[in-house]
Amino acid sequence: MPHRPPSQSTPPLPARRSVLRGSLAASAALALPAAAAAGTAPAFALSGRPAARWGVQAGDVTTDSGLVWVRSDRPARMIVETSATESFRRARTWRGPLLDAGTDFTGTVSLHGLPAGEQIHYRVTLADPDDPRRTGEPVSGTFRTAPASRRRDVRFLWSGDIVGQGWGINPDIGGLYAYEEMRRRDPDFFLCSGDTIYADGPLSPTVTLPDGRVWRNVTTEEKSKVAETLAEYRGNFRYSLLDENVRRFNAEVPTITQWDDHEVTNNWYPGEILSDARYTVKDVDTLAARARKAFSEYFPISTLPATGRDGRVHRVVHHGPLLDVFVLDMRTFRNANSPGRQTDDTTGILGAEQLAWLKRELARSRAVWKVIASDMPLGLVVPDGATDIEAVAQGDPGAPLGRELQIAELLRFVKHRRITGTVWLTADVHYTSAQHYDPSRAAFKDFAPFWEFVSGPLAAGGFQANALDGTFGPDRVFVRAPDRANVSPMESPQYFGEVDIDGGSGELTVRLRATGGAVLFTKVLQPGRVGQ
């Protein structure tokens, strides 16, 4: 049967936290005017007060800190208030930056000294920089800080691959409906595992499906061609914010965001010169610099300033004593895509410096669980053209070669340092699966068993399952994938993963979910083990 998105009348799940109702729902449902939908920032065309029509977001939340993001429709001063209550009694005020064209009228405020394990209500007010008394309507959001106690449960979701392969916001199916289903799961945060946009994937107004139905896209000028200019990259990041589901989700669920290739262009690597006829700008480093700046402007990330010139994507987000999230960047420091048969490869997919950082931070971590957020899978063969390899595995099931050498070094380090509780989460391949890696099945033996879980797409085309590479002994315990390429979200469910950590036992439960409420696969892992 053709896939149907979940009914909007589905009753919400019992809340694990208080949820803003009136003001938050009203903020998330703000209608976007034609100028906003077109992606312009009409700073000199509009009269009146500044407006935050793209909603608010929180990101990289810890036990005592978090980031709050907003975009204005004109120059404005960003003011944030935080409170323990929705009434905003005894509110604390944070004076934010001046939002102007230099950051596409976006801004982020860093909050510190927050109480651990508490619901934080915040509202953002935009003030006229020339007359602070002229302010726009406040836009509200909420998040919960990470717990300081090991006794408190943790729940988070992960997925990736958003608005890809020509499938954008389709009003006929409720827009990007997976976000509403994820919001109803009431997670502490959402780990977005890359491909947050498809800058190389223009949208057409309509697409005819194999069964004759017509898919309709909301379109914008910036999504009509591949992104090359800074303005076009900004418009791609802005596109998803046209969707009410996304704005409502962002106002209630903080994010941890990483990037992969489609934030720039398909399968890119540093130093690449494009042969794609769609591009006037062929130098990938130039495109990546523009994309990186837009990425830093549109997501609240603790290591990336809004200038996009400094900082980094890879980082550790500490979510209390139960969980550390190690966010990898498998783009910025990789070597060129190749057949991957090198017998010596110190650059690999992470770069030597990032690998050293990851080993150091894993060894320092005292969290019960250490989630490694990998924007690409380890043992799945992801090709780039007829001969080159895009990810880690290159299809040779023997001893590690190419980028596998770097991963072998990392896995050996985890085993020998007896680092417990590592779990790999990823997206990228547009289906959902669970792989168990075990040295008894592997050509490379010097590592402890571990799990890798794959989810996605969240709002993109579905694809067939990739082949496995036997170097690290993966066993595909579960997979759900289409039987043909680029199946639309109208024909197939979208996928996201859910992780629950029990504060009493410390057990970590992974559920692979499909939109519509189905739990496809469940795995329970025990704390305190090097491998399992």
CORPE-V514505 format. One record per residue. N is the residue number from 1. RES is the residue in three letters. SS is DSSP state (a for helix, b for strand, c for the rest). PSI is psi in whole degrees, 0 to 359 (* if undefined). Layout:
n,res,ss,psi
N,RES,SS,PSI
N,RES,SS,PSI
This chain:
n,res,ss,psi
1,MET,c,148
2,PRO,c,148
3,HIS,c,141
4,ARG,c,133
5,PRO,c,158
6,PRO,c,145
7,SER,c,138
8,GLN,c,347
9,SER,c,2
10,THR,c,128
11,PRO,c,143
12,PRO,c,156
13,LEU,c,156
14,PRO,c,131
15,ALA,c,138
16,ARG,c,354
17,ARG,c,163
18,SER,c,142
19,VAL,c,131
20,LEU,c,136
21,ARG,c,284
22,GLY,a,294
23,SER,a,323
24,LEU,a,316
25,ALA,a,320
26,ALA,a,320
27,SER,a,316
28,ALA,a,334
29,ALA,c,12
30,LEU,c,130
31,ALA,c,138
32,LEU,c,128
33,PRO,c,171
34,ALA,a,322
35,ALA,a,321
36,ALA,a,318
37,ALA,a,328
38,ALA,c,350
39,GLY,c,6
40,THR,c,158
41,ALA,c,90
42,PRO,c,62
43,ALA,c,332
44,PHE,c,2
45,ALA,c,342
46,LEU,c,144
47,SER,c,169
48,GLY,c,206
49,ARG,c,155
50,PRO,c,148
51,ALA,c,141
52,ALA,c,70
53,ARG,c,351
54,TRP,c,9
55,GLY,c,194
56,VAL,b,161
57,GLN,b,152
58,ALA,b,151
59,GLY,b,161
60,ASP,c,51
61,VAL,c,136
62,THR,c,197
63,THR,c,331
64,ASP,c,12
65,SER,c,167
66,GLY,b,169
67,LEU,b,142
68,VAL,b,133
69,TRP,b,151
70,VAL,b,161
71,ARG,b,135
72,SER,c,163
73,ASP,c,6
74,ARG,c,174
75,PRO,c,136
76,ALA,b,157
77,ARG,b,131
78,MET,b,124
79,ILE,b,129
80,VAL,b,134
81,GLU,b,139
82,THR,b,150
83,SER,b,158
84,ALA,c,348
85,THR,c,156
86,GLU,c,339
87,SER,c,347
88,PHE,c,34
89,ARG,c,144
90,ARG,c,44
91,ALA,c,147
92,ARG,b,136
93,THR,b,135
94,TRP,b,119
95,ARG,b,120
96,GLY,b,191
97,PRO,b,168
98,LEU,b,123
99,LEU,b,123
100,ASP,c,188
101,ALA,a,337
102,GLY,a,332
103,THR,a,25
104,ASP,c,34
105,PHE,c,23
106,THR,b,160
107,GLY,b,157
108,THR,b,138
109,VAL,b,132
110,SER,b,124
111,LEU,b,134
112,HIS,c,163
113,GLY,c,28
114,LEU,c,153
115,PRO,c,142
116,ALA,c,144
117,GLY,c,29
118,GLU,c,152
119,GLN,b,125
120,ILE,b,122
121,HIS,b,136
122,TYR,b,155
123,ARG,b,144
124,VAL,b,128
125,THR,b,135
126,LEU,b,128
127,ALA,b,143
128,ASP,b,124
129,PRO,c,338
130,ASP,c,343
131,ASP,b,91
132,PRO,b,344
133,ARG,b,342
134,ARG,b,102
135,THR,b,153
136,GLY,c,176
137,GLU,c,129
138,PRO,c,145
139,VAL,b,128
140,SER,b,155
141,GLY,b,177
142,THR,b,152
143,PHE,b,164
144,ARG,b,131
145,THR,c,157
146,ALA,c,149
147,PRO,c,148
148,ALA,c,345
149,SER,c,143
150,ARG,c,349
151,ARG,c,351
152,ARG,c,131
153,ASP,c,156
154,VAL,b,136
155,ARG,b,133
156,PHE,b,162
157,LEU,b,158
158,TRP,b,153
159,SER,b,186
160,GLY,c,192
161,ASP,c,84
162,ILE,b,124
163,VAL,c,59
164,GLY,c,161
165,GLN,c,24
166,GLY,c,4
167,TRP,c,106
168,GLY,c,214
169,ILE,c,113
170,ASN,c,106
171,PRO,a,335
172,ASP,a,335
173,ILE,a,15
174,GLY,c,21
175,GLY,c,215
176,LEU,c,74
177,TYR,c,338
178,ALA,a,330
179,TYR,a,322
180,GLU,a,321
181,GLU,a,322
182,MET,a,320
183,ARG,a,321
184,ARG,a,344
185,ARG,c,349
186,ASP,c,53
187,PRO,c,160
188,ASP,c,327
189,PHE,b,169
190,PHE,b,125
191,LEU,b,111
192,CYS,b,113
193,SER,c,28
194,GLY,c,172
195,ASP,c,51
196,THR,c,337
197,ILE,c,171
198,TYR,c,84
199,ALA,c,340
200,ASP,c,9
201,GLY,c,86
202,PRO,c,156
203,LEU,c,138
204,SER,c,153
205,PRO,c,324
206,THR,b,153
207,VAL,b,130
208,THR,b,125
209,LEU,c,164
210,PRO,c,331
211,ASP,c,7
212,GLY,c,346
213,ARG,c,159
214,VAL,b,125
215,TRP,b,132
216,ARG,b,129
217,ASN,c,138
218,VAL,c,131
219,THR,c,154
220,THR,c,166
221,GLU,c,317
222,GLU,a,337
223,LYS,a,12
224,SER,a,351
225,LYS,c,172
226,VAL,c,144
227,ALA,c,133
228,GLU,c,319
229,THR,c,163
230,LEU,a,319
231,ALA,a,321
232,GLU,a,322
233,TYR,a,317
234,ARG,a,318
235,GLY,a,327
236,ASN,a,316
237,PHE,a,330
238,ARG,a,338
239,TYR,a,311
240,SER,a,335
241,LEU,a,353
242,LEU,a,343
243,ASP,c,129
244,GLU,a,324
245,ASN,a,318
246,VAL,a,315
247,ARG,a,320
248,ARG,a,316
249,PHE,a,311
250,ASN,a,327
251,ALA,a,344
252,GLU,a,340
253,VAL,c,115
254,PRO,b,159
255,THR,b,155
256,ILE,b,116
257,THR,b,137
258,GLN,c,172
259,TRP,c,166
260,ASP,c,224
261,ASP,c,321
262,HIS,c,353
263,GLU,c,341
264,VAL,c,286
265,THR,c,162
266,ASN,c,128
267,ASN,c,31
268,TRP,c,156
269,TYR,c,155
270,PRO,c,137
271,GLY,c,357
272,GLU,c,143
273,ILE,b,121
274,LEU,c,147
275,SER,c,359
276,ASP,c,119
277,ALA,c,343
278,ARG,c,342
279,TYR,c,131
280,THR,c,319
281,VAL,c,116
282,LYS,c,340
283,ASP,b,111
284,VAL,a,327
285,ASP,a,323
286,THR,a,315
287,LEU,a,318
288,ALA,a,323
289,ALA,a,319
290,ARG,a,317
291,ALA,a,320
292,ARG,a,319
293,LYS,a,314
294,ALA,a,319
295,PHE,a,316
296,SER,a,335
297,GLU,a,331
298,TYR,a,358
299,PHE,c,139
300,PRO,c,101
301,ILE,c,128
302,SER,c,334
303,THR,c,356
304,LEU,c,112
305,PRO,c,161
306,ALA,c,344
307,THR,c,334
308,GLY,c,2
309,ARG,c,332
310,ASP,c,186
311,GLY,c,185
312,ARG,c,162
313,VAL,c,321
314,HIS,c,139
315,ARG,b,168
316,VAL,b,130
317,VAL,b,116
318,HIS,b,116
319,HIS,c,60
320,GLY,c,183
321,PRO,c,343
322,LEU,c,338
323,LEU,b,131
324,ASP,b,137
325,VAL,b,118
326,PHE,b,106
327,VAL,b,118
328,LEU,c,158
329,ASP,c,100
330,MET,c,21
331,ARG,c,307
332,THR,c,327
333,PHE,c,5
334,ARG,c,161
335,ASN,c,179
336,ALA,c,144
337,ASN,c,138
338,SER,b,180
339,PRO,c,346
340,GLY,c,38
341,ARG,c,15
342,GLN,c,142
343,THR,c,353
344,ASP,c,119
345,ASP,c,94
346,THR,c,342
347,THR,c,309
348,GLY,c,219
349,ILE,c,345
350,LEU,c,336
351,GLY,c,151
352,ALA,a,320
353,GLU,a,317
354,GLN,a,323
355,LEU,a,316
356,ALA,a,319
357,TRP,a,314
358,LEU,a,316
359,LYS,a,317
360,ARG,a,315
361,GLU,a,324
362,LEU,a,319
363,ALA,a,328
364,ARG,a,335
365,SER,c,136
366,ARG,c,9
367,ALA,c,149
368,VAL,c,317
369,TRP,b,140
370,LYS,b,94
371,VAL,b,123
372,ILE,b,107
373,ALA,b,101
374,SER,c,125
375,ASP,c,353
376,MET,c,148
377,PRO,c,162
378,LEU,c,309
379,GLY,c,4
380,LEU,b,131
381,VAL,c,113
382,VAL,c,104
383,PRO,b,158
384,ASP,b,93
385,GLY,c,200
386,ALA,c,332
387,THR,c,334
388,ASP,b,164
389,ILE,b,137
390,GLU,c,327
391,ALA,c,231
392,VAL,c,303
393,ALA,c,138
394,GLN,c,10
395,GLY,c,348
396,ASP,c,116
397,PRO,c,7
398,GLY,c,206
399,ALA,c,154
400,PRO,c,137
401,LEU,c,158
402,GLY,c,227
403,ARG,c,341
404,GLU,a,332
405,LEU,a,320
406,GLN,a,319
407,ILE,a,322
408,ALA,a,319
409,GLU,a,319
410,LEU,a,314
411,LEU,a,321
412,ARG,a,317
413,PHE,a,314
414,VAL,a,317
415,LYS,a,310
416,HIS,a,332
417,ARG,c,2
418,ARG,c,50
419,ILE,c,119
420,THR,c,158
421,GLY,c,30
422,THR,b,134
423,VAL,b,134
424,TRP,b,129
425,LEU,b,138
426,THR,b,177
427,ALA,c,232
428,ASP,c,320
429,VAL,c,359
430,HIS,c,39
431,TYR,c,179
432,THR,b,140
433,SER,b,168
434,ALA,b,126
435,GLN,b,133
436,HIS,b,127
437,TYR,b,130
438,ASP,c,132
439,PRO,a,337
440,SER,a,339
441,ARG,a,357
442,ALA,c,156
443,ALA,c,324
444,PHE,c,124
445,LYS,c,344
446,ASP,c,62
447,PHE,c,164
448,ALA,c,148
449,PRO,c,149
450,PHE,b,168
451,TRP,b,146
452,GLU,b,127
453,PHE,b,136
454,VAL,b,137
455,SER,c,178
456,GLY,c,164
457,PRO,c,160
458,LEU,c,329
459,ALA,b,68
460,ALA,c,183
461,GLY,c,144
462,GLY,b,150
463,PHE,c,163
464,GLN,c,160
465,ALA,c,143
466,ASN,c,157
467,ALA,c,155
468,LEU,b,151
469,ASP,c,130
470,GLY,a,2
471,THR,a,317
472,PHE,a,16
473,GLY,c,44
474,PRO,b,140
475,ASP,b,119
476,ARG,b,96
477,VAL,b,327
478,PHE,b,145
479,VAL,b,141
480,ARG,b,113
481,ALA,c,154
482,PRO,c,166
483,ASP,c,5
484,ARG,c,169
485,ALA,c,146
486,ASN,c,56
487,VAL,b,130
488,SER,c,160
489,PRO,c,350
490,MET,c,338
491,GLU,c,338
492,SER,c,148
493,PRO,c,160
494,GLN,c,163
495,TYR,b,141
496,PHE,b,155
497,GLY,b,155
498,GLU,b,134
499,VAL,b,126
500,ASP,b,129
501,ILE,b,121
502,ASP,c,125
503,GLY,c,337
504,GLY,c,303
505,SER,c,339
506,GLY,c,0
507,GLU,c,143
508,LEU,b,124
509,THR,b,125
510,VAL,b,130
511,ARG,b,128
512,LEU,b,121
513,ARG,b,153
514,ALA,b,148
515,THR,c,146
516,GLY,c,355
517,GLY,c,358
518,ALA,b,135
519,VAL,b,116
520,LEU,b,328
521,PHE,b,143
522,THR,b,137
523,LYS,b,130
524,VAL,b,127
525,LEU,b,147
526,GLN,c,144
527,PRO,c,161
528,GLY,c,17
529,ARG,c,142
530,VAL,c,317
531,GLY,c,151
532,GLN,c,*
